[in-house]
Amino acid sequence: MVDQFQVLYPNPGLVRIALRGAALYQLPWHDAHLWAYAEHYGLSEIFSENFAHGRRYGTVRVVNPFL
């Protein structure tokens, strides 16, 4: 699978964004880290049931696929 998909490794800037997300949005570390990847790499949406459906966190909108 490593040959089929690009692996995105954390870097200092991404960790800073995750720390900001955890503090600003009161996100658990795992969720803040997931959001930080989306924010850092310019993804417009996250599909997850762990965030508030339809809410924007920075430039990223969250969609709960189970609603």
N, C-alpha and C positions, 0 to 999 in steps of 0.2 A: 504494500500500500504506500510505502514511503516513495516508491518510484512513480506512483500514479498521481500523488497529491503534493502540492507545495507545502512544506512545513514552515509555519510562522513561529519564530522563536521570540521570546520576550527580549526587550532591550530597555535601557534606562528610561527612555521617553515613554514607552508603553506602560511601564510600572508606575511612573508618575501620574499618568492619566488614570490608571486603576485606583491609585490612592486618592486622587481627587474625586473620582466617582463614588468611592466608598464613603468619603466624608460628606460630599455635597448631596448625594442622593440616598445616603444611609443604606447602601447596598452591602450585602455580605461579600466577603473577599472574592469568592468564586464568581459571583454574578458581576462584580465590578471588573474583574479581570476579563470576563467574556465581553462585557460592554466596551472595555478599553480597546480590545482588538478591533471591534467593529468601528469604533470612533477613529482609531489610528489609521486603519487601512481604508477608510472611506466607504464602509458598507452603510447602506441606508436603512436596513431593517435587521432585526434579530427575531427569530421565531423561538419563543420560550414561554413556558407557563409560569416562570419564576418572577417575572416583572409585571407591572401594571399594564394591562392590554391597552394599546392605543397611545400610551404615553411616550413622549419624546424625552430621551436622556441625551442632552447635547444635540448632535445632529442625527441621532439614531432613533428610529421609531420601533416600538416593540409590538409584535403581533403574537397573540396566544392562539396557536393552531387548533386548540381543543374547544374554543368557544363557537 
